[in-house]
Amino acid sequence: MKETLLLTKHMRENPEDSHSLKSYEKNGGYESVKKVLKSGTPEEVLQEIKDSNIRGRGGAGFPTGVKWGFLAEDEERYLVINGDESEPGTFKDRILLERDPHQLIEGMIITCFAANISKAFIYIRGEYAKPARRVQSAIEEAYEKGYLGKNIFGSSMNLDIVVHLGAGAYICGEETALLNSLEGRRGEPRLKPPFFPAVKGLYNKPTLVNNVETISSVPWIMSNSGKDYSSLGVEGSTGTRIFSLSGHINNPGNYEIEMGSSFGEFVDTLGKGVKNKAIKAYIPGGASAPWLRGDQLDVKMTIDDVANEGSMLGSGAVVMMDEDTNLVLAAKSLVSFFAHESCGQCTPCREGTTWLENILERVASGRGRLSDIDLLLDVCDNISPGLTWPPKMTTICPLGPSATASIVSLMKDFRSEVEVLLPKKVVIG
Amino acid sequence: MSWETERLEKAKQIIEMYPQKRSALGPLLYLAQDKDGYISNESIVEISGLIGITEVQVQSVASFYSMYKQEPTGKFLLSVCKSISCEISNSSDVINSVKNFTGLSNNETDDENFFTYESVECIGACGGAPAIQVNYETVEGLTPDKAVDLCKWLKEEEPEIVVADELQDKFGGVKSFDWAIADNNGATSPVPGFQTYDTSKEKK
């Protein structure tokens, strides 16, 4: 199995200066946008994106062309790039921001041309100071060249881009929470309806919110074609995707591949195998995704195949856990994450995740009670009734329901690991 | 004490970047923390006046986000990651070694206002787990011993600018990906080093 480099080709071939405008242009950068601005129409761009069948790379996997099509008419509209990447296990946007910021900027200009937008924001998580610096430097280079600002590339188009740093709240990766954050508010998700960003987004104006990787794909799609893009990968999961591979793996990293291979092949070839022994379990798509077992490595890496197994490809974060892994501690780490990151608006999530964390804490430390397995599952059921996947919602956003994924996985496939930590039932008489 | 002229000028520049003043709240909170090490009451009053929202509204936002500090922070903020990829790569050993060396519990600052220690959720360095940030500059592929070496070095050198690449060269190991391009810019306070906020400086 080999990588297919579209988004990471330039950075891979020009390691010494791929972040610079000079290197980007030398390798064909900004040619797409020049072509589009000279002879293209917004309708043509939208059609290419629709033809590409690209689905959002943030986690939800919504078709990008459809999302763009929803954008309501208004004189004032915005593009907001979601670079909040905080899903545990995920570090793919980090490399795109850090090593090829001009690719993102070019994608943004084309997107804004297609959607008639003149003000855009890049929301980058606060912990990504270095990637944010690189993006800001690139934006300044682009302004100097006349690629941003007024009458860019000599056309009638104007575009300003502002980089906005987050401040350590995972929930701001949820698009409506992100918009609240960008408006200078607490990062609490908004109710949909009515606050669909494409209709009522930033400052209540129609807003496109797209992931870094999604928009970084736009220049390639436009310099080739939507059809070329859709010929890569498999139906329903077209194009390439950057997977972040971590955990007990010999060769962790970001790998750009066409979707459709199996996890096992991915791990054995590009990941060069697992460090010790066998894989006990793995996370196929970030902390929110239910685990798959080590005997499920033949599952194909596509959005639909992983969904059919009762999990999700999510943010493309693959975390391998070998047979020595303490899965109770792993689940506790994941649940603690959600408890810490709950915004606190909805009771099932705010209270439920904290309860889950406390109960798992006592189980892991050997102070568990016989009833704790039932109690954990009961709390999960109150956050997400029925414990199905995709989870049923009792909350405004999916954060709380996602927190149940690791516990349900633990109880479904690895219950004995919990049971050995609990006291034995004593029969009297 | 109200903000000095220089900081007010910077604040006005930042406010102008946004269609609505309130959007500048986040960056202005960083501006406050850059100088004071935390969000002081004086800064809350100042920011409230600058963008025209109440002091309580400013405080309500400041207290929501973990990177805005409610109490004075040391010169070096040590943030050790404990999320899943780091957890299964023995981040708890790194956490213990940093805690032992500094003598600090979670979210504590030492008497000299030198170190603040915190364990944090995912910092996006999963391929180089376990990882730490010093003033939001990332070091990947850490070991418990290297983490102590890092703390000792900070104690001895007291660098004015914390640069990720420098720390990585000295104390880091496996990285999430090839960083490739050397970067001499870094943070001068426990705030993300970012040029627009004037919190980033270049190490010569």
Interface residues (C-beta under 8 A of the other chain):
Chain A: M11 P15 E16 D17 S18 H19 E85 S86 E87 P88 G89 T90 F91 R94 I95 E98 R99 K119 R125 G126 E127 Y128 A129 K130 A132 R133 R134 Q136 S137 V162 V163 H164 L165 G166 A167 G168 A169 Y170 S181 L182 E183 G184 R185 R186 G187 Y203 S244 L245 S246 G247 H248 P252 G253 N254 I283 A287 A317 V319 M321 T325 L329 A330 S333 L334 S336 F337 H340 E341 C343
Chain B: M17 Y18 P19 Q20 R22 S23 A24 L25 G26 P27 L29 Y30 I51 I53 S60 V61 F64 Y65 S66 M67 Y68 K82 S83 I84 S85 E87 I88 S89 V120 E121 C122 I123 G124 A125 C126 G127 G128 A129 Q133 Y136 E137 T138 A164 V174 S176 F177 D178 W179 A180 I181 D183 N185 A187 P192 G193 F194 Q195 T196 Y197 S200
